[in-house]
């Protein structure tokens, strides 16, 4: 799993919650698990601009306590052996680089080997998904929040997960992007917008995976705020840099889509509690639905 900005926080929540089944996490401008502690004021302050107020020891204690008392996340011990790839742009003014350093410390304290964690903080990037062939100038902060920094973040990330053994990327085929109903996973009596989810999501299904999805690997890629379909159409889905690697290596890329609502006007993923206090765990409205999506896709022929 991976993500950028709110998607990075979401990817970390996904990793910690489904730790037994997730082997790697990539976070571009994302803070530690449960950083906001269900409080929007903490999210906006400590977790973005004042990382000196983030207590890694406290968050690690909360992680273990959540597992032992509620079992709504997997055993944190499964973190050992997982591959963790972290990125922070030098010019990122939205989520300060020191926040991502806290994420490194969090995973180290959780039991991840330092050799399995890679932190890239040497690219002159703003707050954005970073590529080597698409987007705005590297230090530009603005829609669609994809910047061309001559650095293939998706590729470096995926190679880290696979110990550098991936085949070189090839051209992706836009016709292999499929649209699917996210609403089908939501109880019929509940409006998808209350979950902060769009009615539809997207997936890139490589040629060799079509009709035989169970034989392929899966990667969940979470967009950031203002990068959902309602904001930028399929720009993130087509240009974030994952599909080329997926096509070459038989990796299905799942692109869930958030949606704006009264509590979430910028179509961010829930990393501060707008869908309820269990947002960061398997009982969270968004993570539980995406967990069902994954099970469905991974069981298909």
C-alpha positions in Angstrom: 0.0 0.0 0.0 1.1 3.6 -0.5 -0.2 7.1 -0.7 0.6 10.8 -0.8 -0.4 13.4 1.8 -3.8 12.3 3.3 -3.3 9.1 1.3 0.1 8.6 3.0 -1.5 8.8 6.4 -4.2 6.4 5.1 -1.6 4.0 3.7 0.0 3.8 7.1 -3.3 3.2 8.8 -4.0 0.4 6.3 -0.6 -1.1 6.9 -0.9 -1.1 10.6 -4.5 -2.3 10.6 -3.9 -5.1 8.1 -0.3 -5.8 9.1 -0.5 -9.5 8.7 -1.4 -9.3 5.0 0.5 -6.2 3.9 4.2 -6.6 3.1 5.1 -3.0 2.3 4.1 0.6 2.8 5.1 3.7 1.0 4.2 7.1 2.4 4.9 10.4 0.6 4.5 13.2 3.1 2.8 11.1 5.8 3.0 11.0 9.6 2.9 8.1 12.1 -0.1 5.9 12.7 -2.9 7.6 14.7 -0.9 10.8 14.7 -4.0 13.0 15.0 -5.5 10.9 17.8 -9.1 11.7 16.6 -8.6 15.4 16.9 -8.6 17.7 13.9 -6.6 20.4 15.8 -3.7 17.9 16.3 -3.9 16.9 12.7 -3.5 20.4 11.5 -0.8 21.4 14.0 1.5 18.6 15.3 1.0 16.2 12.4 1.7 18.8 9.7 3.6 21.9 10.9 4.8 21.2 14.4 6.2 17.7 14.6 8.0 18.5 17.8 4.7 17.9 19.5 4.5 14.3 18.1 5.3 11.7 20.8 6.5 8.6 19.0 6.6 6.7 22.3 3.0 7.6 23.0 1.8 6.5 19.5 3.7 3.2 19.8 2.0 2.6 23.2 -1.4 3.4 21.7 -0.7 1.0 18.8 0.0 -1.9 21.1 -2.8 -1.0 23.4 -5.3 -1.0 20.5 -4.2 -4.4 19.5 -4.3 -6.0 22.9 -7.6 -4.4 24.0 -9.7 -4.3 20.9 -8.0 -6.5 18.2 -9.2 -4.0 15.7 -5.6 -3.9 14.2 -3.2 -6.7 13.6 -0.4 -7.6 15.9 2.2 -4.9 15.5 4.9 -7.6 15.6 4.1 -8.4 12.0 5.9 -5.1 11.1 9.2 -6.9 11.4 10.3 -7.9 7.9 8.0 -5.4 6.1 9.4 -3.0 3.6 8.8 0.7 4.4 9.5 3.5 2.0 9.2 7.1 3.1 9.5 10.3 1.1 9.6 14.0 2.0 10.2 16.8 -0.4 12.8 19.4 0.6 10.4 22.1 -0.5 7.3 20.6 1.2 5.7 23.4 3.3 2.4 21.5 3.9 3.7 18.5 5.8 7.1 19.3 7.1 10.0 16.9 6.5 10.5 16.4 10.3 7.0 14.8 10.4 8.2 12.1 8.1 11.3 11.6 10.3 8.9 10.9 13.1 7.3 8.2 10.9 10.7 6.6 10.5 11.2 6.6 14.2 7.7 5.2 14.8 8.4 2.2 12.5 11.8 1.6 14.1 10.2 1.6 17.5 7.5 -0.8 16.3 10.2 -3.3 15.4 11.0 -2.7 11.7 14.6 -3.2 10.9 16.4 0.0 9.8 17.7 -1.9 6.7 14.0 -2.4 5.7 13.2 1.4 6.0 14.2 3.8 3.3 13.8 7.5 3.8 14.2 9.8 0.8 14.4 13.5 1.8 16.9 14.7 -0.8 14.6 15.8 -3.7 13.8 19.5 -4.1 10.0 18.7 -4.3 7.0 20.5 -3.0 4.0 18.8 -1.5 3.0 16.4 -4.3 3.3 13.0 -5.9 6.7 13.0 -7.6 7.4 11.6 -11.0 10.2 11.7 -13.6 8.0 12.4 -16.6 4.7 14.1 -15.7 3.5 17.1 -13.8 4.2 20.6 -12.7 7.7 22.0 -12.0 9.3 20.2 -9.0 8.8 23.0 -6.5 5.2 23.9 -7.6 2.4 23.5 -5.0 -0.9 23.2 -6.7 -3.3 21.0 -8.7 -3.1 18.2 -9.7 -0.4 17.9 -7.0 1.9 15.8 -9.3 5.3 17.3 -9.9 8.0 16.3 -12.4 11.2 16.2 -10.3 13.1 13.7 -12.5 12.5 11.2 -9.8 10.3 8.2 -10.2 8.8 7.9 -6.7 6.5 5.0 -7.6 9.4 3.1 -9.1 11.8 3.6 -6.3 9.1 2.6 -3.8 8.1 -0.6 -5.6 11.7 -1.6 -6.2 12.2 -1.2 -2.4 9.3 -3.5 -1.7 10.6 -6.2 -4.1 14.3 -5.9 -3.1 15.2 -4.3 -6.5 14.1 -7.4 -8.5 11.3 -5.8 -10.6 11.5 -5.8 -14.3 12.0 -2.4 -15.9 8.7 -0.5 -16.4 7.0 -0.5 -19.8 4.3 1.6 -21.3 1.0 1.4 -19.7 -2.2 0.9 -21.6 -5.0 3.4 -20.6 -7.6 0.9 -21.8 -6.5 -1.4 -19.0 -7.9 1.1 -16.4 -11.2 -0.3 -15.2 -13.9 1.5 -13.3 -15.7 -0.4 -10.5 -18.5 0.4 -8.0 -17.3 1.3 -4.5 -20.9 1.6 -3.5 -21.5 -2.1 -3.8 -19.3 -2.6 -0.7 -21.3 -0.1 1.4 -24.5 -1.1 3.2 -27.4 -0.1 1.0 -29.0 2.0 3.7 -26.0 4.3 4.0 -25.0 7.0 1.5 -21.5 6.6 0.2 -20.7 10.3 0.8 -21.2 9.8 4.6 -18.2 7.4 4.4 -16.2 10.0 2.4 -16.1 7.6 -0.5 -17.0 8.2 -4.1 -19.5 5.9 -5.9 -16.8 4.5 -8.1 -13.1 3.6 -7.9 -10.5 2.6 -10.4 -7.9 -0.2 -10.9 -5.2 -0.8 -13.4 -5.2 -4.4 -14.5 -2.2 -5.5 -16.5 -2.7 -7.6 -19.6 -1.3 -10.8 -18.0 -3.7 -10.3 -15.0 -6.9 -10.0 -17.0 -9.0 -13.0 -16.3 -6.6 -14.4 -13.8 -6.3 -11.8 -11.0 -5.5 -14.4 -8.4 -2.1 -15.0 -10.0 -1.1 -11.3 -9.6 0.2 -9.1 -6.9 -1.9 -6.2 -5.6 -0.9 -2.6 -4.6 -3.3 -0.1 -3.2 -2.5 3.5 -4.1 -4.2 6.3 -2.2 -4.5 9.7 -3.8 -4.1 12.8 -1.7 -6.5 15.7 -0.9 -7.9 17.4 -4.0 -6.6 14.5 -6.1 -9.8 12.4 -6.2 -11.8 11.9 -9.4 -14.1 14.8 -8.5 -11.1 17.1 -8.4 -8.8 16.0 -11.2 -10.7 13.3 -13.1 -8.4 10.3 -13.7 -5.2 12.4 -13.7 -3.8 10.7 -10.6 -4.9 7.2 -11.8 -3.2 7.7 -15.1 -0.1 9.7 -14.2 1.1 8.9 -10.7 3.7 6.4 -12.1 2.4 3.1 -10.8 0.8 1.6 -13.9 4.0 1.2 -15.9 5.5 -0.9 -13.2 2.3 -2.8 -12.7 2.2 -3.7 -16.4 5.8 -5.0 -16.5 5.5 -7.0 -13.3 1.9 -8.2 -13.1 0.9 -6.0 -10.2 -2.7 -4.8 -10.1 -2.9 -1.2 -8.9 -6.1 -0.4 -7.0 -7.0 3.3 -6.8 -9.8 3.8 -4.2 -11.5 7.2 -4.5 -12.4 9.5 -1.6 -15.2 12.1 -1.9 -15.9 15.4 -0.3 -18.6 16.0 2.2 -19.5 18.5 4.9 -16.7 17.3 7.2 -14.2 16.8 4.4 -14.5 19.5 1.8 -11.2 18.6 0.0 -11.9 14.8 -0.6 -9.2 13.8 1.8 -8.9 10.3 3.3 -9.9 10.1 6.9 -6.8 10.3 9.1 -8.2 12.6 11.8 -11.7 11.1 12.6 -14.3 12.7 10.4 -16.0 9.2 9.9 -15.8 8.3 13.5 -13.4 7.4 16.3 -12.4 4.0 14.9 -11.2 5.6 11.6 -7.6 4.3 11.9 -8.5 0.6 12.3 -10.3 -2.3 10.6 -13.7 -1.0 12.0 -13.1 2.4 10.5 -15.7 3.1 7.8 -13.2 3.6 5.0 -10.7 1.0 5.9 -13.3 -1.7 6.4 -14.8 -1.0 3.0 -11.3 -1.0 1.3 -10.5 -4.2 3.1 -13.6 -5.8 1.5 -12.5 -4.4 -1.9 -9.1 -6.1 -1.5 -10.6 -9.4 -0.6 -13.0 -9.3 -3.5 -10.3 -8.4 -6.1 -7.8 -10.9 -4.8 -10.3 -13.7 -5.0 -11.3 -13.1 -8.6 -10.2 -15.4 -11.5 
